[in-house]
Amino acid sequence: MAALAIILLIIGAVLLVFGLLVEAAKFLLWIGIVIIVVAIIAGLLRYIRRSS
């Protein structure tokens, strides 16, 4: 689960940067943001489950 969150975070960051650099690929910016949010939520759920 932790590896999945890290992979999603990396993919999201790459898509975010690529979406900012390429004006024609603005949808990649939104996909990157969504993937980063999903990765953060997955990390938070893992942290909450581990602490309880």
C-alpha positions as CSV (number, residue, x, y, z in Angstrom):
1,M,0.0,0.0,0.0
2,A,2.8,2.4,0.8
3,A,4.6,1.6,-2.5
4,L,1.4,2.3,-4.4
5,A,1.0,5.7,-2.7
6,I,4.6,6.6,-3.5
7,I,4.2,5.5,-7.1
8,L,1.0,7.5,-7.5
9,L,2.7,10.6,-6.0
10,I,5.6,10.3,-8.4
11,I,3.3,9.8,-11.4
12,G,1.1,12.7,-10.3
13,A,4.1,15.0,-9.9
14,V,5.4,14.1,-13.3
15,L,2.1,14.7,-15.0
16,L,1.7,18.0,-13.1
17,V,5.1,19.3,-14.3
18,F,4.4,18.0,-17.8
19,G,1.0,19.7,-17.9
20,L,2.6,23.0,-16.8
21,L,5.3,22.8,-19.4
22,V,3.1,21.8,-22.4
23,E,0.3,24.2,-23.0
24,A,-1.6,21.8,-25.3
25,A,-1.8,19.2,-22.5
26,K,-3.7,21.1,-19.8
27,F,-5.8,18.0,-19.0
28,L,-2.6,16.3,-17.7
29,L,-2.4,19.1,-15.1
30,W,-5.8,18.1,-13.8
31,I,-5.0,14.4,-13.9
32,G,-1.8,15.0,-12.0
33,I,-3.6,17.0,-9.3
34,V,-6.2,14.2,-9.0
35,I,-3.5,11.5,-8.7
36,I,-1.6,13.5,-6.1
37,V,-4.8,13.9,-4.0
38,V,-5.5,10.2,-4.2
39,A,-1.9,9.4,-3.1
40,I,-2.2,11.8,-0.2
41,I,-5.5,10.2,0.9
42,A,-4.0,6.7,0.6
43,G,-1.1,7.8,2.7
44,L,-3.3,9.3,5.4
45,L,-5.5,6.2,5.5
46,R,-2.4,4.1,6.0
47,Y,-1.2,6.3,8.8
48,I,-4.5,6.3,10.5
49,R,-4.9,2.5,10.3
50,R,-1.3,2.0,11.6
51,S,-1.8,4.3,14.6
52,S,-5.0,2.8,15.8
